[in-house]
Each structure stands twice: as structure tokens, then as C-alpha cells.
Amino acid sequence: MKILGIFLMILFCSVSLVILLDLSMNFSLSQSLSHLINPFRVMDAGEYVMLTGLFLIVISHQIIMIIKSKSNRSN
């Protein structure tokens, strides 16, 4: 759970930094959100597969760690 929490904290910090930088350059909030989403609009199918695979690796690792910790507690 700690790794997932750290991952989400870093994600939140990086997204907020990008939005704040865009806002400091006098872009509107809708434009800064558009700049944030734009790289995902131009991705090819192979890049989507890689992104999904990496996301599944992170989530499956967390699920495995939870299952192992529950089995250790029951023993």
C-alpha cells in the first residue's frame, strides 16, 4: 500500500506542477488541462498497450503484496 500511496502522491504533485506552470504562462485552466491530456490523444495502439501493461504491473504487484501480507497474518 505504501508504494501505491507514493505513486499517487508523485502523480498528484507532477500533474499539479504542470497545471501551475501552464497557469503561470497565462493559459486558461481548460487549455492547461488540454495540454495535460494531449499526449494521450496522439498515442498509437502500441503505446496504449505499453501504458496499460505498465499500469497492470503496478496494480498486480500491489494485489500480490496484499495477498501475501494477509496470508502471513493468518499463519
N, C-alpha and C positions, 0 to 999 in steps of 0.2 A: 504494500500500500504506500510505503514511503516513496518508492520510485515513481509511482503514478502521480502522487501529490507533487513531487518535484517537477515532473514532466509538465503537469498542468500549470504550475506556478511559472515555469520558464516560458511556456506558451503564452500565458496571460501577459507577462512582462514584455515579451517581444512584440506581441500584437499591439499592446498599448503604446510602446515606443514608436512603432511605425505610424500609428494613428496620430500621436502627438507631433511627430516630425512633419507629417503632412499638414496638420493644422497650423503648425508654426510657419509653414510656407504659404499660408493664406489659401489653402484648399478648403472647400466645404467638407462637412462630415460625410456627405454622400459620395463625394469624389475620393476622399481618403479611404472609405470602405471599398469603393470600386477598385482603387489601386491595390488594395489588400487581396481582393478576390481575383483580379485579372490574371495572375499566373496560372490559376486553376482553369481558366477559360481556354487557354491556348495549349493545354496539355494533350498529348497524343494518347492512344489507348495503352501503349506500353508503359508510359509514365504513370497512368492511373493504376495499372497492375502493380508497379513497384511501390507506389504510395499505399495502396491497400495492403500489400504484403507486409510492409514495414509496420503499419498500424496493427495488423493482426499479430505480428510477432510481439509487439509491446503488450497488447491485451492478453494474449495467450500466456506470456511469461507471468503476468500478474495473477492470472487464474491458477496456474500451476503452483505458484508460491502460496496462495491462499489454501489450496487443497493440501499441500504438504504441511502447512502450519496447523491446520485442523486435525490432520491425522497424527501429528506429533503430540497435540494436546490430549487426544483421546487415549493414547498409549500410556 
